[in-house]
Amino acid sequence: MNSQLQVAPQNFFDESRLIAERFIQTVVAVDDNISFGELSSSVMNSDLQVQLPDEDGGLGASNIIDDELSLDAPDLNSDLNYQELSACFANKSILCSALKVYEGDTGEQQTIDATFNISKKADITILDWQMECDRSNYGNIAKGAIKKLLQYDVDGNGRLRLILIYTSESIPTVLRALKSHLTEFQAKIENGKEIQFACENLSLCKVVVINKQTTIESLVDRSIEEFTHMTCGLLSNATLAAITEIRDKTHHHLYKFNKKLDAAYISHVLGLISSPAMRENAHEVAFDYGIDLLAEEIKSDLQISSQVKKSLSKDVLQKWPDFITEQNPQADFIFKIGNCPEVSVTLDRMKRILSVTETEEFERILEEEPQFPASEPLSISKTFSNKHIQFMFDDNSLNQHLELSAIQCTRRNMRTLGENYKPTLKQGAIIKRQGKNEYYVCIQPLCDSVRLTCSTNFTFLKISKVSNTKPMTHVIHGVEVAYLAFDVDPKSKNIYMAQFLPDPAEKMVKAELCNEKYIFKSGNEVFEWCGEFKQPIFQGIVNDVSASLARVGFDSFEWLRLRKS
């Protein structure tokens, strides 16, 4: 473990940086001049003075004032010392790969293709801006590689991506060149140093431009710092820590689930095949068993991981408000309790709320001015605990709450489907009757959704689509709109039946692709597939419906019935 990890973090950003540094595994550097060997200390420690050119200067304009360069200062177009770059990253347990520009007539395109292939799965990509032989073509390789990477990310429904460009050109000039080349991705210049994208699938991608006088050590630190800025958040930190934990335990899991277990797994498959009721679906059931087995082992590791626990610890939560205030001094910490008026709290009060453990102390904090609301006949603390709490510190609060709700509820939707996946009508599927604003969730038992040979009745629960500001019970990601919010009432009066024909080969009801939508046909009725709830979510709905059906209703002596209350 490198020595930096031993330093106790002083604030939320430092906590986030340690998590990011542990997560980052691969960095790719592309340059036309790559060398091996150590640089002299005078070169590494020299202070290089660079004068930025006029913003209207061309891409090939010189940025260096010769009189300001010492004899020991490195030329900005000199070699990239791969030995030192990889050693600096190695000190942080990060693997750095380098690619040198191809030569010849097809060299530029070869370099673009190679950069794309090596960077697809990299955590950070570092590109030189001036890699072409012709000064008038500076930036062609970087722009071509970036464009190809962005299209790959859009096609893959988005991912986190950081690209650093280091250059001796004027930073504004490079930013303008990038923006004009990446208009199809809705590129925009932010903070005078980077390109961000309005395109939804690229919301967690950015291109940062830095001056080439940066030393190797500062280049490495800057890359980690910029990565941290992209991931610095509570759940994002927890996600990085969890993935790091899984990576660290990979060989342990391979040791546990070794090839010696093959005979036992085949025995499980044979047991399923031997059952007439399971025979046709034995391989799918065995697959689900294997995945559940692996998932539970990983879940168990994450639940006891000290690093994952630390990412969401009480200490970290207390540091978070300070970080928000540092990022935006005008930010307000606002609570909305149910439908009561909003309450704005100070930084100190916010931190005390997040760390409180004693009931009396908690009540005192709520009663401070401005007081939290109380709904008659409830006290302030009872109102706080009985009503939904919507915390916010920016204008996108509702969307953030809807997004987390959708993540909790949604298993699959049109955004996340793979090219070769056709939705199946089964328990948890959400469908919409075309031509009407009617939505249904399938509650058909899973065993009654397979091995079908003829038209089959499917059972649904009609669910009400509501606006994002109305009471809701479930949220999923939409296509035409960002989110679909539902109020699910499990009463038997909302049960709906419809007949569907199964696919003869699959013996299941499979969706058809029509006008970029997946549909199911029931006679003359057409239903559009909207997504699927996660297993615990739809199982909860099924249980509620079952409980509603199990109710016993009978007439009784009212005096005696009411005595119970």
N, C-alpha and C positions, 0 to 999 in steps of 0.2 A: 504494500500500500504506500502511495507516495506521501511525502511529508506534509503536503498541503492539506491532506484530509485530516490531519491531526489538529489543525487549528480550529478552535471553537468558533463557530459562526456567531457574529454579533447582531445580525439582523435577518430579516426574511429573505432578502436577496442573496446574502451569503449562504443561507440554508439551501436556497434554490440552486445556487451555483455548485455546491457540493454534490447535490443530487444529479444535476446535469452532467457534471464531470465524470461521475461514476457511470452514467448511462452511455455517454458518447463512446463509440467503439471504433468507428471508421471515418477517416478524413481523406479526401482526394485532392491533390494539388496538381494543376496543369500549367506548364510553362514551356516557352520555347528554348530557354537556357537552363538546363538542370545539371548540376555538378555534384561531385562527392568530395569529401575532404573538409578539414576544419578551417574556419576563417580565423584570422588573427584577432586578438582581443581589441586591437586598436580599431579594426573595422567594425566589430560587433558593438563597441561602446561609443563610437563616434556619434556626434550630434549633427545630423544632416539638415542643413537649412534649405528649404524648398520654397520658392515663390510661386503661388498659383497664377496661371495666366489669366488674361481677360476671359470672361465667360463666353465671349463670342469667338474665341480662338478656335482653330480647327483641331481635329483629333490628333494631328501630327505636330502641333505646336510644342516647342520646347518649354519646359517648366523650370529649368535649373539655371541659376545664375552662377557662372563658372567661378567668379571671384569668391563665392561663399563656400565652395567645396574645399575641404582640406585634402591634403595629399593622401590621407588614409581613408577618406570617406568612400563608400562604395558607389559605383555608377548605378543609377537607377535602372539601367537596362542590362546590368550584369547578371551573372548566373544566380539561379535560385539554389542555395546550398541545401540539397536534399538530406545530406547527412545530419546537419544541424536541425533541420525542420523535423525530421522523423525522430531524432533523439529528444527534442523538446516535447513532442507529443508522447513519446515512449515513457518519459518521466511521469506522465499522467496516466499511464496504462492505456494509451490510445494508439491504435494502429494507423499510420499515415502511409498512403500509397502515392506515388508520383507518376505522371505521364508526360513524356516529352513530345512536342509537336512533330508530326510527320512532315517530311520534306517532299518536294516534287509538285507536279501540277495538280495532283489530287490530294495533296497533303492537308489542306484546310478541311475538306469534307471528311477525310479519314480521321482527323483529330476530333472533329465534332462528333462523329459516330462513336469513336472510342471513349470520349469524355462522357457521352450519354450512357454508354454501357457500363462504365466503371462507377458512374455517379448515381445510378438509379437507386441503389440501396445504401448509399453513403449517408452518414449523418450530417456531414459538412463538406461542401465543395469549395475549393479555393482556386480562382482563375486569374491568370495574368491578363491584362487588357491588351497589351501590345505584343502579340505573338505572331503577327504576319510580317512577311518580308517587305511588303509595300506599305509605307507609312499611311497612305490614303485609305488602306483597308483595315487599319487598327480597329479591333473590337469585333471583327467578323466571326472569329472562332468562338469567342465568349458569347456573343449574341445568338449564334446558331445553336450552341450547346444548351444555353439557357432555354431557348424557345422549345427545343425538343424535350427537355426535362419537364417543362411546364405542361406541355400537351400530354405527356405521359401521366402526370399527376392528375390532370383534369379527367382523363379517360379512366383513371383508377379511383375516381371519387374523392380525390384529395389526400394529402398527407402533409406532415411537417417537413419543411425543407429550408435549409439555410445555404445561401450561395454568397461567398465573399469575392469581390473583385478588388485586386490591388493594382494601383496604377500610378504613373507619374503625370498623367493627364489631370486637367482640372476636374474635380469631382462633379461640379454642376454640369460640365460638358458631357461626361460619361453618363450621368443620370438622364440627361435629355436624349442622348442617343439610345439608351435602353428603353426609355418610355415610348419613343416613336417607333421602335422596332417591336414592342410587345403590346400594341394597342388592342389586339384581339383578346387579350387577357385582362383588359381594363386596368392597365398599369398606371400607377400614380406615384409621384415623388413625395416622400414623407421625411420630415426632420432634417431636410437638406443633406441626407447621406444615404438614403436607401429607397428602393422600389418596393412598394406593396401593391396588392391586387384586390380590386373590388369583386372579381370573380369568386363566387362562393367556394368553389373547390380549392381555391388558392388562398384562402383567408389565413392559413398558417404557413405561408411561404413568403420569404422576402429575399431581396438581393441587396447586400450592403457593399458600398464602395468605400475603400480606404486608401490613404496615400501610401505610395510605395516606399517611403523612407522608414516605414515601420520596421523595427528589428524583428528577427526571428522569434525571440521570446515574446515580444509584444503582439506579434501576429497571432501566435498561439493563444495568448491570453484573450486577445480581442475576439477570436473566433468562439471561444467558450463563453465569453461574456455576452456576445450577440445571441448565441444559442439560448442562454439562460433568460434573456429578455423575452424570448418567444415562448418559453415554457414556465415562466415564473408565476405559478398559481397553486392553489391548494390541491385540487384534484389532478391537475396536470403534473405536479410534483409527485403525487402519490402514484400516478400512472407510470412515470419514469422509474420511480423506485421499485414498483412491482415488476416491470419488465426487466430491470437490472437483476432483481432477485431471481427471476425465472432463468435468465441467461446464466447467472452464477451457479444455479442448481441443475443446469442442463445435463451435465455428465452424471450427476447423482441420480437423476431420473432415468437416464439411459442404463445406469447400473441396476436400478430397481426393476425397470421393465426391460430386462435383457432377453436375448433370443432364446434362452432356455425355457421361457414361459410359453413358447409357441405351442407346445403339445397341450398345455392346459387350456389355452385359448381355443384351439381346434376342438377340444373336448366340449367346450361351451357351445361352439357352433354346431357340433354334431348333436348335442342335446336339444338344441332348438329345431334342427332338421328332423329329429326323430318324432317331434310333436306334430301331428296332423294339422292342428290349429295354427302352428307357427311356421310350417314348412315353406310356404311361398314367400314369406317375409323374413325368413331366418337371417339372411345376411344383413339386411337393414337393421334388425333388432340387435344383432351382434355388434354392428358398427356403433350404434348408439351406446351400447354397454361399454365398449372400449373407450369412446370419447368421454363418457361420464366418469370412468375410472381415472383417466388422465386428468380431467378437469378437477376432480375432487382432491387429487394429490397436490396439484398446483395451488388450489385454493387453501389447502391446509398449510402449505409453506408460506403463503402470503399472510395468513392470519397470525403467524407466530414470528414473522420477519421483524427484527428490530428496526431496520431501515425504513420499511414501509410504515410501521407504527409511528416512527419519529416524524415522518413527513406530514402527519396529521395530528401531531401531539398537541397538548395544551400549550406548551411553550411556543410552538410554531404559530398556533392560532393567535396568541397574544402579540406576536411580532407582526402579524399580517396587517392590522390597521395602520401601524406606523409606515409600512411600505406603501400602502394606498395613499396616505397623506403625502409622502415624499414624491410619489409619481404625479399626484394632482392635489396641490395645496387647497384647491377650492372644493374638493370632494366633501359631500355631506354623508354622514351615516344615518340613514333613514329607516325607520320601522313602520310598517303598515300592519296593524293587527285586525284581522277580519275586514270589515267595512268601516272601521273607525278612522278618524283623521290621522294623517301621518305624524310621526314624532321624530324629530331630529335630535341626535345625541352627540356629545363631544367625543373627541378621541379618547380621553381618559375614561369616560363612562362606557364607551364601547369596549375597551380593553377589560374593564372590570366585569362587564356582562359576560364576556367570553370565558373568563376565568373563575367565575363565582361557583361555589360548591355548597354553601350554607343557605338554607331557606330564608332565615331572617335577613341576611345580608342581601340576598336577591330581591326581597320585597322592598328593602330600603332603597336600593338602586332604582327600582321601578317607580318609586314614589318621589324621587328627586324631580326638580323642575327642569324642563317641562315633564309633567307626569305622563306615564303611559295611561291609555284610556281604560275605563272600567265599564262593562256592560251590565246593567241591572239584571238580576240582583247579585251578580258576581263581583268579587273583589278584583283589584288590579292584577294580582298574580294569577287568579283563576281565569280571568279574561285572557291573559297572556298565554296560559297553557291550553285553554279550550278553543281558541280561535286560530285560524291559520296565520302564520307569521311570514310576511314577505319583506325581506331585508333588501336594501338597495343602496347603491352609491353612484349610479349613473343612469342614463335614460333608457338603457336596454334591459332593465330589470325584469320586465314581464317575459321577454323573449328568453332570457337566461333561465328563468324558472320553468318555462315551457320546454326548453331544450333538455334540461335535466329530467323532467317528467317523461319526455319522449324517449330518452335513453333508457330510463327504467322500464318503460312499457314495451318498446318496439324491439322485436326480434329481427324482422326483415321488412323492407319496403322497396319501392321501385328504385330508390337511389342506390341501394346496396346490393341489388340482385346481380349475380354473375351472368355472363353472356349465355351460358348453357343451362341456366336454372329456370325451370318452369314451375310456377307456384302450384301447389296441390291444395285442393279443398279439404281441410282437416280442422281439427279442434284448434281454436285460436286465430283462424283466418278471419280477416275483416273485409267485408264486401259491401259495395254500394249498388243499389238498383239503378240502372241507367235510366235517365229521364225523370227521376224522382230523387229528392234529397233524403233518401232512406238508407240507413246503414245497419248492418247486421254482423254479429260475431258468431262464428260457427262453434257450437257446443257439442257436436257429434263425438261420441267416444272414439278414440283413435283406432281401436280394433274394428270399429264399424265403418272405417274410412278406407280400408284396404281389402284386397281379395274380392273386389266387386265384379260381378259378371253381367249385371243388368241394371236398368234404371233404379236408382236407390233414393229413398227419402233421407234428407239431411235436416238436422235440427239446428236452428239458429235462435239467437236472442236479439230482438230489435233494440238498437241502442240509439240514443238521441245525440245528434251533433249539436254542440252549443258554441256560442262565441267565447273567445279567450278570456272575457271578463266575467262570465257567468260561472256558477258553481259547476265543477267538473270532477270526474272520478278517474279518467284515463286520458292520456295524450299520446298520439303517435306522430311521426313525421309524415308530412304530406308531400305532394308533387306540385300541384297547381298553387297550393298555399303552403307556407312553411310548416304549419302544425294543424292537426285535426284534434279538437278537444271533444270528449264525449262525457255524457252523464249516463252511466250504466245502471239501469233499474232491473234487478234480477227477478221481478215478479213473474209468475206464470202467464199473466195476460200478454206479456211481450214475446212469448215463444212463437216462432214462425217455422213452417215446414216448406221445403221445396225439393223437387226431384231433379236429379242430375244423372247423365249417362257417363260411365267410366271409360277411360281409354282402354281399348281391348288388350293392348300389349301390357300396359302398366297395371291394369286392374285397379286404378285409382282415378279420381276425377281431376284431370289436369287442365290448366288454363290454356287458352289460345291467345296468341299475340295479334292484336288488331288495333291499327292506328296508334302504335306505341303504348298500348294499354293491354294488360292481361285480363281476359274476360272468361266468365263461365256462363253457359246457356242452360236455362231451365224452361223448356217449351219455347214460348215466344218471349219470355223474360230474359234479359241480359243483365248480368251482375259484373261489376268491375272490381278486380282485386286491389285492395288498398294497402295491405300489409298483414303482418302477423304479430300477435301479442307474444311476449315471452312466456315460457312454460308456467312459472309461478303466478303470473298475472292471469292467464286464461283459466288456470286451475282454480284460482280464487273465485272467478266469475262462475264457473261450473258448480263449485261448492255452494255458492250463494243461491243459485237457481235450484239446486237439489234441496237446500234447506227450505226454500219457499214452497216447493212442491210437497214437502213432507209435513207442512203445517196441517193440523187437524182443526177443522172448524165445526162447531156445533152450538146449538142454542142452550143457554143455561139461565138459571135464576140470576137476574141482574144484581140483586142485593148481595148475593153470595159472591158473584164474579168480581164486583167492585170492592168487596172487603179485602181483596188481595193487595190493593194499592193503598 
